[in-house]
Every structure is written in structure tokens, then in C-alpha cells.
Amino acid sequence: MQPESVATIIYFVVLALMSTWALFWVIRLAVRYGMSDALRMNQDLLRNDTEARAGDPART
């Protein structure tokens, strides 16, 4: 095998690993901040739902 082909294979393997790692972090951050935003924006809805359940005589 020629040295140029080995270098090309190594280059593409490293590129694939870096791309996979970057994609993982983009998805991870999107999920993290998306959940934070959803929970922050729906606090009243979640709080009211919890209070309604607490006052429900069927749940006690």
C-alpha cells in the first residue's frame, strides 16, 4: 500500500470521528437547552397541574 493511500485513509477516519463527536455535542446541547426552555416556559402549566392533582379527592 502506498503512503499516500494510508494518509488518505487516516485523514478520513479522523474526519469521520471528529464529525461524529461534533454531531453528538450539537444534539446533546440542543436537547439540554430545548428541555430547559420547555420547562421554563411551561412552569405555570406544570405548577397548576400539580396543584390540581393535590386538591383532587380521588387521588388521596
SEGUGU-693947 format. One record per residue: residue number from 1; residue in one letter; z, x, y of N, C-alpha, C in turn. Coordinates in pm, whole numbers, plus 50000, padded with zeros to 5 digits. Example, Ala and Ser with C-alpha at 12.3 -4.5 7.8 and 13.67 -1.06 7.14 Angstrom:
# residues 2
<r i="1" aa="A" n_z="50780" n_x="51319" n_y="49431" ca_z="50780" ca_x="51230" ca_y="49550" c_z="50780" c_x="51320" c_y="49670"/>
<r i="2" aa="S" n_z="50708" n_x="51285" n_y="49775" ca_z="50714" ca_x="51367" ca_y="49894" c_z="50787" c_x="51290" c_y="50003"/>
***
This chain:
# residues 60
<r i="1" aa="M" n_z="50000" n_x="50085" n_y="49882" ca_z="50000" ca_x="50000" ca_y="50000" c_z="50000" c_x="50089" c_y="50125"/>
<r i="2" aa="Q" n_z="49922" n_x="50052" n_y="50222" ca_z="49911" ca_x="50133" ca_y="50342" c_z="50030" c_x="50109" c_y="50435"/>
<r i="3" aa="P" n_z="50067" n_x="50209" n_y="50511" ca_z="50183" ca_x="50194" ca_y="50602" c_z="50164" c_x="50082" c_y="50705"/>
<r i="4" aa="E" n_z="50039" n_x="50057" n_y="50745" ca_z="50016" ca_x="49951" ca_y="50843" c_z="50049" c_x="49814" c_y="50786"/>
<r i="5" aa="S" n_z="50017" n_x="49793" n_y="50658" ca_z="50045" ca_x="49663" ca_y="50597" c_z="50194" c_x="49643" c_y="50576"/>
<r i="6" aa="V" n_z="50267" n_x="49749" n_y="50545" ca_z="50412" ca_x="49739" ca_y="50530" c_z="50475" c_x="49706" c_y="50664"/>
<r i="7" aa="A" n_z="50430" n_x="49771" n_y="50769" ca_z="50483" ca_x="49744" ca_y="50902" c_z="50453" c_x="49601" c_y="50944"/>
<r i="8" aa="T" n_z="50336" n_x="49551" n_y="50910" ca_z="50299" ca_x="49413" ca_y="50944" c_z="50387" c_x="49314" c_y="50869"/>
<r i="9" aa="I" n_z="50411" n_x="49340" n_y="50742" ca_z="50498" ca_x="49251" ca_y="50663" c_z="50639" c_x="49250" c_y="50719"/>
<r i="10" aa="I" n_z="50691" n_x="49366" n_y="50751" ca_z="50827" ca_x="49375" ca_y="50808" c_z="50833" c_x="49302" c_y="50942"/>
<r i="11" aa="Y" n_z="50729" n_x="49319" n_y="51023" ca_z="50725" ca_x="49253" ca_y="51153" c_z="50731" c_x="49101" c_y="51137"/>
<r i="12" aa="F" n_z="50652" n_x="49046" n_y="51047" ca_z="50651" ca_x="48901" ca_y="51029" c_z="50779" c_x="48850" c_y="50964"/>
<r i="13" aa="V" n_z="50840" n_x="48927" n_y="50877" ca_z="50968" ca_x="48887" ca_y="50818" c_z="51075" c_x="48882" c_y="50926"/>
<r i="14" aa="V" n_z="51082" n_x="48984" n_y="51010" ca_z="51180" ca_x="48987" ca_y="51119" c_z="51152" c_x="48874" c_y="51218"/>
<r i="15" aa="L" n_z="51027" n_x="48850" n_y="51249" ca_z="50990" ca_x="48741" ca_y="51340" c_z="51031" c_x="48605" c_y="51282"/>
<r i="16" aa="A" n_z="51009" n_x="48586" n_y="51153" ca_z="51048" ca_x="48460" ca_y="51089" c_z="51199" c_x="48442" c_y="51091"/>
<r i="17" aa="L" n_z="51275" n_x="48547" n_y="51062" ca_z="51421" ca_x="48538" ca_y="51065" c_z="51473" c_x="48508" c_y="51206"/>
<r i="18" aa="M" n_z="51418" n_x="48575" n_y="51305" ca_z="51462" ca_x="48551" ca_y="51443" c_z="51425" c_x="48410" c_y="51488"/>
<r i="19" aa="S" n_z="51309" n_x="48362" n_y="51449" ca_z="51268" ca_x="48226" ca_y="51486" c_z="51358" c_x="48122" c_y="51419"/>
<r i="20" aa="T" n_z="51391" n_x="48145" n_y="51293" ca_z="51481" ca_x="48054" ca_y="51223" c_z="51619" c_x="48054" c_y="51287"/>
<r i="21" aa="W" n_z="51669" n_x="48170" n_y="51323" ca_z="51801" ca_x="48181" ca_y="51387" c_z="51801" c_x="48110" c_y="51523"/>
<r i="22" aa="A" n_z="51696" n_x="48128" n_y="51600" ca_z="51687" ca_x="48063" ca_y="51731" c_z="51678" c_x="47912" c_y="51716"/>
<r i="23" aa="L" n_z="51599" n_x="47865" n_y="51620" ca_z="51588" ca_x="47721" ca_y="51597" c_z="51722" c_x="47662" c_y="51554"/>
<r i="24" aa="F" n_z="51794" n_x="47733" n_y="51469" ca_z="51927" ca_x="47689" ca_y="51428" c_z="52018" c_x="47670" c_y="51549"/>
<r i="25" aa="W" n_z="52019" n_x="47767" n_y="51640" ca_z="52108" ca_x="47758" ca_y="51756" c_z="52064" c_x="47648" c_y="51853"/>
<r i="26" aa="V" n_z="51935" n_x="47629" n_y="51869" ca_z="51888" ca_x="47522" ca_y="51957" c_z="51932" c_x="47386" c_y="51902"/>
<r i="27" aa="I" n_z="51914" n_x="47366" n_y="51772" ca_z="51956" ca_x="47239" ca_y="51712" c_z="52107" c_x="47223" c_y="51718"/>
<r i="28" aa="R" n_z="52181" n_x="47331" n_y="51691" ca_z="52327" ca_x="47326" ca_y="51694" c_z="52378" c_x="47287" c_y="51833"/>
<r i="29" aa="L" n_z="52324" n_x="47350" n_y="51936" ca_z="52368" ca_x="47320" ca_y="52072" c_z="52326" c_x="47179" c_y="52114"/>
<r i="30" aa="A" n_z="52208" n_x="47136" n_y="52073" ca_z="52162" ca_x="47001" ca_y="52107" c_z="52254" c_x="46897" c_y="52045"/>
<r i="31" aa="V" n_z="52293" n_x="46917" n_y="51921" ca_z="52384" ca_x="46823" ca_y="51855" c_z="52521" c_x="46826" c_y="51921"/>
<r i="32" aa="R" n_z="52569" n_x="46946" n_y="51950" ca_z="52703" ca_x="46958" ca_y="52011" c_z="52709" c_x="46889" c_y="52147"/>
<r i="33" aa="Y" n_z="52616" n_x="46922" n_y="52234" ca_z="52621" ca_x="46864" ca_y="52368" c_z="52574" c_x="46719" c_y="52369"/>
<r i="34" aa="G" n_z="52488" n_x="46683" n_y="52277" ca_z="52448" ca_x="46543" ca_y="52266" c_z="52564" c_x="46455" c_y="52224"/>
<r i="35" aa="M" n_z="52644" n_x="46502" n_y="52129" ca_z="52761" ca_x="46426" ca_y="52087" c_z="52865" c_x="46421" c_y="52199"/>
<r i="36" aa="S" n_z="52883" n_x="46531" n_y="52269" ca_z="52979" ca_x="46533" ca_y="52380" c_z="52938" c_x="46432" c_y="52488"/>
<r i="37" aa="D" n_z="52810" n_x="46430" n_y="52522" ca_z="52763" ca_x="46335" ca_y="52622" c_z="52779" c_x="46191" c_y="52574"/>
<r i="38" aa="A" n_z="52746" n_x="46167" n_y="52449" ca_z="52757" ca_x="46031" ca_y="52396" c_z="52902" c_x="45984" c_y="52395"/>
<r i="39" aa="L" n_z="52992" n_x="46071" n_y="52354" ca_z="53133" ca_x="46032" ca_y="52352" c_z="53187" c_x="46014" c_y="52494"/>
<r i="40" aa="R" n_z="53146" n_x="46100" n_y="52586" ca_z="53194" ca_x="46090" ca_y="52724" c_z="53142" c_x="45962" c_y="52790"/>
<r i="41" aa="M" n_z="53017" n_x="45930" n_y="52767" ca_z="52958" ca_x="45814" ca_y="52834" c_z="53004" c_x="45682" c_y="52772"/>
<r i="42" aa="N" n_z="53054" n_x="45685" n_y="52651" ca_z="53095" ca_x="45562" ca_y="52584" c_z="53246" c_x="45554" c_y="52565"/>
<r i="43" aa="Q" n_z="53322" n_x="45622" n_y="52647" ca_z="53467" ca_x="45619" ca_y="52634" c_z="53522" c_x="45478" c_y="52651"/>
<r i="44" aa="D" n_z="53472" n_x="45405" n_y="52749" ca_z="53521" ca_x="45269" ca_y="52772" c_z="53491" c_x="45180" c_y="52652"/>
<r i="45" aa="L" n_z="53372" n_x="45194" n_y="52598" ca_z="53334" ca_x="45114" ca_y="52482" c_z="53424" c_x="45147" c_y="52363"/>
<r i="46" aa="L" n_z="53447" n_x="45275" n_y="52340" ca_z="53532" ca_x="45314" ca_y="52228" c_z="53677" c_x="45274" c_y="52251"/>
<r i="47" aa="R" n_z="53725" n_x="45290" n_y="52374" ca_z="53864" ca_x="45254" ca_y="52406" c_z="53884" c_x="45103" c_y="52391"/>
<r i="48" aa="N" n_z="53792" n_x="45023" n_y="52442" ca_z="53804" ca_x="44878" ca_y="52432" c_z="53797" c_x="44832" c_y="52287"/>
<r i="49" aa="D" n_z="53714" n_x="44896" n_y="52208" ca_z="53702" ca_x="44860" ca_y="52067" c_z="53833" c_x="44891" c_y="51994"/>
<r i="50" aa="T" n_z="53895" n_x="45001" n_y="52024" ca_z="54022" ca_x="45039" ca_y="51961" c_z="54133" c_x="44944" c_y="52004"/>
<r i="51" aa="E" n_z="54137" n_x="44909" n_y="52132" ca_z="54240" ca_x="44817" ca_y="52181" c_z="54220" c_x="44678" c_y="52121"/>
<r i="52" aa="A" n_z="54097" n_x="44637" n_y="52105" ca_z="54070" ca_x="44505" ca_y="52047" c_z="54116" c_x="44502" c_y="51901"/>
<r i="53" aa="R" n_z="54096" n_x="44609" n_y="51830" ca_z="54140" ca_x="44616" ca_y="51691" c_z="54293" c_x="44619" c_y="51682"/>
<r i="54" aa="A" n_z="54357" n_x="44685" n_y="51777" ca_z="54502" ca_x="44695" ca_y="51775" c_z="54566" c_x="44557" c_y="51798"/>
<r i="55" aa="G" n_z="54502" n_x="44472" n_y="51876" ca_z="54556" ca_x="44340" ca_y="51904" c_z="54513" c_x="44235" c_y="51803"/>
<r i="56" aa="D" n_z="54432" n_x="44272" n_y="51708" ca_z="54380" ca_x="44178" ca_y="51608" c_z="54488" c_x="44149" c_y="51503"/>
<r i="57" aa="P" n_z="54536" n_x="44025" n_y="51490" ca_z="54643" ca_x="43996" ca_y="51393" c_z="54597" c_x="44012" c_y="51248"/>
<r i="58" aa="A" n_z="54470" n_x="44005" n_y="51223" ca_z="54420" ca_x="44019" ca_y="51087" c_z="54430" c_x="44163" c_y="51038"/>
<r i="59" aa="R" n_z="54440" n_x="44258" n_y="51131" ca_z="54444" ca_x="44400" ca_y="51094" c_z="54587" c_x="44449" c_y="51074"/>
<r i="60" aa="T" n_z="54687" n_x="44369" n_y="51106" ca_z="54825" ca_x="44415" ca_y="51092" c_z="54883" c_x="44375" c_y="50959"/>
***
